[in-house]
């Protein structure tokens, strides 16, 4: 008898399960609520079929059999009803999630549905929120870069046009014989050479920046002492500091090695020091200090520029950012890309660069990993 009951229940269950799987395959592109209803119906039907078959096979007649069948039918209906209500809840939650996605504002900030969601849909909502936030930040960065590119083209075009116009005027004066005395001719030649050197420096800065942005900057890494690098930098910029009336001071621990490209890193430090000299008033001091805290090497440049507005500090290293008029480069200021190039070089060395107001001016700090023994 037991074997017969098991065989009947298992056979009916397999038949109903096969029909249910076939129906689910047909409805696989339909709503998840329909699929949940089919699963519930298959479960209830398999149970009802087994119970009814066994009840009919057993010797139960009259009122007892009717009671059993009635109880089983009510139980099946209750189970199916609960399954349908649950399916409706899941469908409503999924539709609210879809509505939240469709109603994302132009700002790109996704807001999950206010009503509670099942755990899986809540996970999807959190993932969508993170994805939309990344997209929003990416669009903001793209807009900022596009704005910076437009500004860069605008003011570089202006900076190129000004010396070219002056050179053209001097060349025409020499060609037309307007300037024919030896002193004026010599002065024009010197000025033309100065303007050519300035244009060459601007073009080199633009080329270097394009290499950094394209990721094509190649470094020849070697163990380098920051003390030697500071000494070489101060020696190279001493003529400019003397011409500007600025005092240079260096404090470097001789035992601060870094693993770096000495030429490129020297250029980054030189850019910082030149920037500090040009924005420090006459009789001011620019202090360059290199030290180590045992875990990283730090090189700082302290100037006397008078400080940078707090709202401008995060943008100091951006391309095409010049900030206040007091920090705008003068006629010999090059393309004004020195800080952006310095940041690119430092980051290529897996380092960090930052700026903060301190004392009479601001302090630029480069942090680099210590060199290998």
C-alpha positions as CSV (number, residue, x, y, z in Angstrom):
1,X,0.0,0.0,0.0
2,X,2.8,2.4,0.9
3,X,4.6,1.7,-2.3
4,X,1.5,2.3,-4.3
5,X,0.8,5.6,-2.6
6,X,4.4,6.8,-3.2
7,X,4.2,5.7,-6.8
8,X,0.9,7.5,-7.5
9,X,2.0,10.7,-5.8
10,X,5.4,10.7,-7.4
11,X,4.0,10.0,-10.9
12,X,1.4,12.7,-10.7
13,X,3.9,15.2,-9.3
14,X,6.4,14.5,-12.1
15,X,3.7,14.9,-14.8
16,X,2.5,18.2,-13.3
17,X,6.1,19.4,-12.8
18,X,6.9,18.7,-16.5
19,X,3.8,20.6,-17.6
20,X,4.7,23.5,-15.2
21,X,8.3,23.6,-16.6
22,X,7.0,23.6,-20.2
23,X,4.6,26.4,-19.3
24,X,7.4,28.4,-17.6
25,X,9.5,28.0,-20.8
26,X,6.7,29.4,-22.9
27,X,6.1,32.3,-20.4
28,X,9.8,33.1,-19.8
29,X,9.5,36.6,-21.3
30,X,6.4,37.5,-19.3
31,X,6.1,39.2,-16.0
32,X,7.8,37.7,-12.9
33,X,4.3,37.8,-11.3
34,X,2.9,35.4,-13.9
35,X,5.9,33.1,-13.4
36,X,5.5,33.1,-9.6
37,X,1.8,32.3,-10.1
38,X,2.7,29.4,-12.3
39,X,5.1,28.0,-9.7
40,X,2.5,28.3,-7.0
41,X,-0.1,26.7,-9.1
42,X,2.2,23.8,-10.0
43,X,3.0,23.2,-6.3
44,X,-0.6,23.3,-5.2
45,X,-1.8,21.2,-8.1
46,X,0.9,18.5,-7.5
47,X,-0.2,18.4,-3.8
48,X,-3.9,18.3,-4.6
49,X,-3.5,15.7,-7.3
50,X,-1.6,13.3,-5.0
51,X,-4.0,13.8,-2.1
52,X,-7.1,13.3,-4.2
53,X,-5.7,10.3,-6.0
54,X,-4.7,8.6,-2.7
55,X,-8.1,9.5,-1.1
56,X,-10.0,8.0,-4.0
57,X,-7.9,4.9,-4.0
58,X,-8.4,4.4,-0.3
59,X,-11.6,2.9,1.0
60,X,-13.1,6.1,2.2
61,X,-16.8,6.5,1.4
62,X,-19.5,9.1,2.1
63,X,-18.9,12.0,4.5
64,X,-15.3,11.3,5.5
65,X,-14.1,11.4,1.9
66,X,-16.0,14.6,1.2
67,X,-14.4,16.2,4.3
68,X,-10.9,15.3,3.2
69,X,-11.4,16.5,-0.4
70,X,-13.0,19.8,0.9
71,X,-10.1,20.5,3.3
72,X,-7.6,19.7,0.6
73,X,-9.3,22.0,-1.9
74,X,-9.5,24.9,0.7
75,X,-5.9,24.4,1.5
76,X,-5.0,24.6,-2.2
77,X,-7.0,27.7,-2.8
78,X,-5.5,29.4,0.2
79,X,-2.0,28.5,-1.0
80,X,-2.7,29.7,-4.5
81,X,-4.2,33.0,-3.1
82,X,-1.1,33.7,-1.0
83,X,1.1,33.0,-4.0
84,X,-0.9,35.4,-6.2
85,X,-0.7,38.1,-3.5
86,X,3.0,37.6,-3.2
87,X,3.5,37.8,-6.9
88,X,1.5,41.0,-7.1
89,X,3.7,42.5,-4.3
90,X,6.9,41.6,-6.2
91,X,5.5,43.0,-9.5
92,X,4.5,46.2,-7.8
93,X,7.9,46.6,-6.2
94,X,9.7,45.9,-9.6
95,X,7.4,48.4,-11.3
96,X,8.2,51.0,-8.7
97,X,11.9,50.4,-9.3
98,X,11.4,50.8,-13.1
99,X,9.5,54.0,-12.4
100,X,12.3,55.4,-10.3
101,X,14.8,54.7,-13.1
102,X,12.5,56.3,-15.7
103,X,12.1,59.4,-13.5
104,X,15.8,60.1,-13.1
105,X,16.2,63.9,-13.4
106,X,18.6,65.6,-15.8
107,X,21.1,66.0,-13.0
108,X,21.5,62.2,-13.1
109,X,20.9,61.6,-9.4
110,X,19.0,58.3,-8.9
111,X,16.6,58.1,-6.0
112,X,15.4,54.5,-4.9
113,X,11.7,54.0,-4.5
114,X,10.4,55.1,-1.1
115,X,8.3,52.0,-0.5
116,X,10.2,48.9,0.9
117,X,11.6,46.5,-1.7
118,X,12.5,42.8,-1.4
119,X,16.1,42.1,-0.6
120,X,17.1,41.3,-4.2
121,X,15.4,44.3,-5.6
122,X,16.8,46.5,-2.9
123,X,20.3,45.3,-3.9
124,X,19.5,46.1,-7.5
125,X,18.3,49.6,-6.4
126,X,21.5,50.2,-4.5
127,X,23.6,49.1,-7.5
128,X,21.6,51.4,-9.8
129,X,22.2,54.3,-7.4
130,X,25.9,53.7,-7.4
131,X,26.0,53.3,-11.2
132,X,24.1,56.5,-11.7
133,X,26.3,58.4,-9.3
134,X,29.4,57.2,-11.2
135,X,27.8,58.3,-14.4
136,X,26.9,61.7,-12.9
137,X,30.4,62.3,-11.7
138,X,31.8,61.1,-15.0
139,X,29.6,63.6,-16.9
140,X,30.6,66.4,-14.5
141,X,34.3,65.6,-15.0
142,X,33.7,65.5,-18.8
143,X,32.0,68.9,-18.7
144,X,34.8,70.3,-16.5
145,X,37.5,68.9,-18.9
146,X,35.6,70.3,-21.9
147,X,35.4,73.7,-20.2
148,X,39.1,73.5,-19.4
149,X,40.0,72.7,-22.9
150,X,38.0,75.6,-24.3
151,X,39.6,77.9,-21.8
152,X,43.0,76.5,-22.6
153,X,42.5,77.0,-26.4
154,X,41.3,80.6,-25.7
155,X,44.1,81.9,-23.5
156,X,46.9,79.9,-25.2
157,X,45.7,81.4,-28.5
158,X,45.8,84.9,-26.9
159,X,49.2,84.2,-25.4
160,X,50.6,83.0,-28.7
161,X,49.0,85.9,-30.7
162,X,50.5,88.6,-28.5
163,X,54.2,87.8,-29.0
164,X,53.6,86.9,-32.7
165,X,52.1,90.3,-33.3
166,X,55.0,92.0,-31.6
167,X,57.5,89.9,-33.7
168,X,55.6,90.7,-36.9
169,X,55.7,94.4,-36.1
170,X,59.5,94.4,-35.4
171,X,60.2,92.3,-38.5
172,X,58.2,94.6,-40.7
173,X,60.0,97.6,-39.2
174,X,63.3,96.0,-40.1
175,X,62.2,95.1,-43.6
176,X,60.8,98.6,-44.3
177,X,63.9,100.3,-43.0
178,X,61.9,102.1,-40.3
179,X,64.4,100.9,-37.7
180,X,67.8,101.3,-39.3
181,X,70.1,102.5,-36.6
182,X,72.3,99.8,-35.2
183,X,71.1,100.2,-31.6
184,X,67.5,99.7,-32.5
185,X,68.2,96.8,-34.9
186,X,70.2,95.1,-32.2
187,X,67.4,95.7,-29.6
188,X,64.8,94.3,-32.0
189,X,66.9,91.2,-32.7
190,X,67.3,90.6,-29.0
191,X,63.6,91.0,-28.4
192,X,62.7,88.7,-31.3
193,X,65.0,86.0,-29.8
194,X,63.4,86.5,-26.4
195,X,59.9,86.1,-27.9
196,X,61.0,83.0,-29.9
197,X,62.4,81.4,-26.7
198,X,59.1,82.2,-24.9
199,X,57.1,80.6,-27.7
200,X,59.3,77.6,-27.7
201,X,58.8,77.2,-24.0
202,X,55.0,77.4,-24.4
203,X,55.0,74.8,-27.2
204,X,57.2,72.5,-25.1
205,X,54.8,72.8,-22.2
206,X,51.8,72.0,-24.4
207,X,53.6,69.0,-25.8
208,X,54.6,67.8,-22.4
209,X,51.0,68.2,-21.1
210,X,49.6,66.3,-24.1
211,X,52.0,63.4,-23.4
212,X,50.9,63.3,-19.7
213,X,47.2,63.3,-20.6
214,X,47.8,60.7,-23.3
215,X,49.6,58.4,-20.8
216,X,52.7,58.3,-23.1
217,X,55.1,59.8,-20.5
218,X,58.0,57.4,-20.2
219,X,60.0,57.4,-17.0
220,X,63.6,56.2,-16.5
221,X,63.4,55.3,-12.9
222,X,66.5,55.2,-10.7
223,X,67.4,55.7,-7.1
224,X,67.7,59.5,-6.7
225,X,68.5,61.7,-3.7
226,X,66.1,64.5,-3.0
227,X,68.9,66.6,-1.5
228,X,70.8,66.6,-4.8
229,X,67.6,67.3,-6.7
230,X,66.8,70.4,-4.5
231,X,70.4,71.7,-4.9
232,X,70.3,71.4,-8.7
233,X,66.9,73.1,-8.8
234,X,68.0,76.0,-6.7
235,X,71.1,76.4,-8.8
236,X,69.1,76.5,-12.0
237,X,66.5,79.1,-10.8
238,X,69.0,81.3,-9.0
239,X,69.3,83.8,-11.9
240,X,65.5,84.2,-12.0
241,X,65.3,84.7,-8.2
242,X,68.0,87.3,-8.4
243,X,66.3,89.2,-11.2
244,X,63.0,89.1,-9.2
245,X,64.7,90.2,-6.0
246,X,63.6,87.0,-4.2
247,X,65.7,85.1,-1.7
248,X,66.0,81.3,-2.1
249,X,66.5,79.0,0.9
250,X,66.9,75.2,0.8
251,X,66.8,72.6,3.6
252,X,67.3,69.1,2.5
253,X,68.0,65.9,4.5
254,X,70.9,64.2,2.5
255,X,69.4,60.8,3.3
256,X,66.1,61.0,1.5
257,X,66.2,58.6,-1.5
258,X,63.3,58.2,-4.0
259,X,62.9,55.9,-6.9
260,X,62.3,58.4,-9.7
261,X,63.2,59.8,-13.1
262,X,65.6,62.6,-12.0
263,X,65.0,64.7,-15.1
264,X,61.2,64.6,-15.0
265,X,60.9,65.0,-11.2
266,X,63.4,67.8,-11.4
267,X,61.2,69.5,-13.9
268,X,58.2,69.2,-11.6
269,X,60.1,70.7,-8.6
270,X,61.5,73.4,-10.9
271,X,58.0,74.3,-12.0
272,X,56.9,74.7,-8.4
273,X,59.9,76.8,-7.4
274,X,59.6,79.1,-10.5
275,X,55.9,79.5,-9.8
276,X,56.8,80.5,-6.2
277,X,59.4,83.0,-7.3
278,X,57.1,84.7,-9.8
279,X,54.4,85.1,-7.2
280,X,56.6,86.2,-4.3
281,X,57.1,90.0,-4.0
282,X,60.6,91.4,-4.0
283,X,62.6,90.9,-0.8
284,X,60.4,87.8,-0.1
285,X,61.7,84.3,0.5
286,X,61.0,81.0,-1.1
287,X,61.9,78.0,1.1
288,X,62.4,74.5,-0.4
289,X,62.5,71.7,2.1
290,X,63.0,67.9,1.6
291,X,62.6,65.4,4.4
292,X,61.4,62.0,5.3
293,X,59.1,60.7,8.0
294,X,60.3,57.1,7.6
295,X,57.4,56.0,5.3
296,X,57.4,58.6,2.6
297,X,59.6,61.4,1.2
298,X,58.1,64.9,1.2
299,X,59.4,68.0,-0.7
300,X,57.7,71.3,0.0
301,X,57.9,74.7,-1.5
302,X,56.8,77.7,0.7
303,X,56.3,81.0,-1.1
304,X,55.1,84.5,-0.1
305,X,52.3,84.9,-2.6
306,X,49.9,86.2,0.0
307,X,47.7,83.1,-0.1
308,X,45.2,81.6,-2.5
309,X,41.4,81.9,-2.0
310,X,40.1,78.8,-0.3
311,X,37.6,78.1,-3.0
312,X,40.4,78.1,-5.6
313,X,42.7,75.7,-3.8
314,X,41.2,72.5,-5.3
315,X,41.6,74.0,-8.8
316,X,45.2,75.2,-8.6
317,X,46.5,72.2,-10.6
318,X,43.8,72.3,-13.2
319,X,44.7,73.0,-16.8
320,X,43.8,76.5,-17.9
321,X,43.1,77.7,-14.3
322,X,44.8,80.9,-13.4
323,X,42.8,82.0,-10.4
324,X,43.1,85.6,-9.2
325,X,44.7,88.3,-11.3
326,X,47.5,88.6,-8.8
327,X,48.6,85.0,-9.7
328,X,48.3,85.4,-13.5
329,X,51.7,84.9,-15.1
330,X,53.5,87.9,-16.4
331,X,55.0,88.3,-19.9
332,X,57.8,85.8,-19.1
333,X,55.4,83.4,-17.4
334,X,55.3,80.8,-20.2
335,X,52.1,79.0,-21.0
336,X,50.9,78.9,-17.4
337,X,50.9,75.0,-17.5
338,X,53.7,74.5,-15.0
339,X,51.5,73.3,-12.1
340,X,49.4,71.0,-14.3
341,X,52.6,69.4,-15.7
342,X,54.0,69.1,-12.1
343,X,50.9,67.2,-11.0
344,X,51.1,64.9,-14.0
345,X,54.7,64.1,-13.4
346,X,54.3,63.5,-9.7
347,X,51.3,61.2,-10.2
348,X,53.2,59.3,-12.8
349,X,55.7,58.5,-10.0
350,X,52.8,57.2,-7.9
351,X,53.1,60.3,-5.7
352,X,50.7,63.0,-4.6
353,X,50.9,66.8,-4.8
354,X,48.9,69.3,-2.8
355,X,48.7,72.9,-1.8
356,X,47.6,74.7,1.4
357,X,47.8,78.3,2.6
358,X,50.5,78.8,5.2
359,X,52.2,81.8,6.7
360,X,52.8,84.6,4.2
361,X,51.8,82.5,1.2
362,X,51.1,78.9,0.4
363,X,53.0,75.6,0.6
364,X,53.1,73.1,-2.2
365,X,53.9,69.6,-1.1
366,X,55.1,66.6,-3.1
367,X,54.8,63.2,-1.4
368,X,56.7,60.3,-2.9
369,X,57.4,56.7,-1.9
370,X,60.8,56.2,-0.4
371,X,63.4,54.7,-2.8
372,X,64.4,51.0,-2.6
373,X,67.6,50.1,-0.9
